[in-house]
Amino acid sequence: MKARVAVMFMLSDAWLIARKDLKLEIRSRVAINQVIPFALLVLVLFAFALDPDRGLLEKATPGLYWIAVLFSGLLAMQRAFSLEAADGVTDGLRLSGLSPSGIYLGKTLSVAVQLLVLEVL
């Protein structure tokens, strides 16, 4: 029973952090201004690098797409943690009583939603 309650608190903390991070991203529009152009730039650079061999480009396109998503995900994840580290918010989150696993899960969920939007576009 205690384990179930602990999991519920962790999921509640994760949802709180994910909502906060997504609201912050919607307000700042960093995903639109930095992450999406970065992903497009990576895809265009791969296309230029493989353009002489059109057949190779067609075969490699799915893999190159996922490499662009991976690089963009790293950029989004770095931003998710660096904002709070720069302002000292990380210490505040730790002192707030939120579970560390809930904080990490919430940040991961927030970045996953951002990547899902990137993949759809």
C-alpha positions as CSV (number, residue, x, y, z in Angstrom):
1,M,0.0,0.0,0.0
2,K,2.8,2.4,0.8
3,A,4.5,1.7,-2.5
4,R,1.3,2.6,-4.4
5,V,0.9,5.9,-2.5
6,A,4.6,6.7,-3.2
7,V,4.1,6.0,-6.9
8,M,1.0,8.2,-6.9
9,F,2.9,11.1,-5.3
10,M,5.7,10.7,-7.8
11,L,3.3,10.7,-10.7
12,S,1.6,13.8,-9.3
13,D,5.0,15.5,-9.0
14,A,5.9,14.5,-12.5
15,W,2.6,15.9,-13.9
16,L,3.2,19.2,-12.0
17,I,6.8,19.6,-13.4
18,A,5.7,18.6,-16.9
19,R,2.9,21.2,-16.9
20,K,5.2,23.9,-15.6
21,D,7.9,23.1,-18.3
22,L,5.3,23.0,-21.1
23,K,3.8,26.3,-20.0
24,L,7.3,27.8,-20.0
25,E,8.1,26.5,-23.4
26,I,4.8,27.8,-24.8
27,R,5.5,31.2,-23.4
28,S,9.1,31.4,-24.5
29,R,8.6,29.7,-27.9
30,V,12.2,28.3,-27.9
31,A,11.0,25.1,-29.5
32,I,9.7,27.1,-32.5
33,N,12.6,29.5,-32.6
34,Q,15.6,27.1,-32.0
35,V,14.8,23.4,-32.0
36,I,12.6,23.2,-35.1
37,P,15.0,25.3,-37.3
38,F,17.9,23.2,-35.9
39,A,16.2,20.0,-36.9
40,L,15.5,21.3,-40.4
41,L,19.1,22.6,-40.7
42,V,20.4,19.1,-39.8
43,L,18.1,17.5,-42.4
44,V,19.2,20.0,-45.1
45,L,22.9,19.5,-44.4
46,F,22.5,15.7,-44.7
47,A,20.7,16.2,-48.0
48,F,23.5,18.4,-49.3
49,A,26.1,15.9,-48.1
50,L,24.4,13.0,-49.9
51,D,22.9,14.8,-52.9
52,P,25.3,13.4,-55.6
53,D,24.1,9.9,-54.8
54,R,20.3,10.2,-55.0
55,G,19.7,6.5,-54.3
56,L,21.7,6.6,-51.1
57,L,19.8,9.7,-50.0
58,E,16.5,7.9,-50.5
59,K,17.7,4.8,-48.6
60,A,19.2,6.9,-45.7
61,T,16.3,9.4,-45.2
62,P,14.5,7.5,-42.4
63,G,17.8,7.2,-40.4
64,L,18.7,10.8,-41.0
65,Y,15.3,11.9,-39.9
66,W,15.7,10.1,-36.6
67,I,19.3,11.5,-36.2
68,A,17.8,15.0,-36.5
69,V,15.1,14.1,-33.9
70,L,17.8,12.8,-31.6
71,F,19.9,15.9,-31.9
72,S,16.9,18.1,-31.4
73,G,15.9,16.1,-28.4
74,L,19.4,16.6,-26.9
75,L,19.0,20.3,-27.4
76,A,15.6,20.3,-25.8
77,M,16.7,18.2,-22.8
78,Q,19.7,20.4,-22.3
79,R,17.5,23.5,-22.2
80,A,15.0,21.9,-19.8
81,F,17.7,21.4,-17.2
82,S,20.0,24.4,-17.9
83,L,17.2,27.0,-17.3
84,E,16.6,25.8,-13.8
85,A,20.3,25.2,-13.0
86,A,21.2,28.8,-14.1
87,D,18.6,30.4,-11.8
88,G,19.1,28.1,-8.9
89,V,15.6,26.7,-9.3
90,T,17.0,23.1,-9.1
91,D,17.8,23.7,-5.4
92,G,14.4,25.1,-4.8
93,L,12.8,22.0,-6.4
94,R,14.8,19.7,-4.2
95,L,13.9,21.7,-1.1
96,S,10.2,21.7,-2.1
97,G,9.6,18.1,-1.1
98,L,9.0,16.9,-4.7
99,S,10.5,13.5,-5.3
100,P,13.6,13.5,-7.4
101,S,12.3,10.8,-9.6
102,G,9.1,12.8,-10.1
103,I,11.1,15.8,-11.2
104,Y,13.1,13.8,-13.7
105,L,10.1,12.0,-15.0
106,G,8.2,15.3,-15.4
107,K,11.1,16.9,-17.3
108,T,11.4,13.8,-19.5
109,L,7.6,13.9,-20.2
110,S,7.8,17.5,-21.1
111,V,10.7,16.9,-23.6
112,A,8.9,13.9,-25.0
113,V,5.8,16.1,-25.7
114,Q,8.0,18.7,-27.4
115,L,9.7,16.0,-29.5
116,L,6.3,14.6,-30.5
117,V,5.3,18.0,-31.7
118,L,8.6,18.2,-33.6
119,E,8.0,14.8,-35.2
120,V,4.5,15.8,-36.3
121,L,5.8,18.9,-38.0
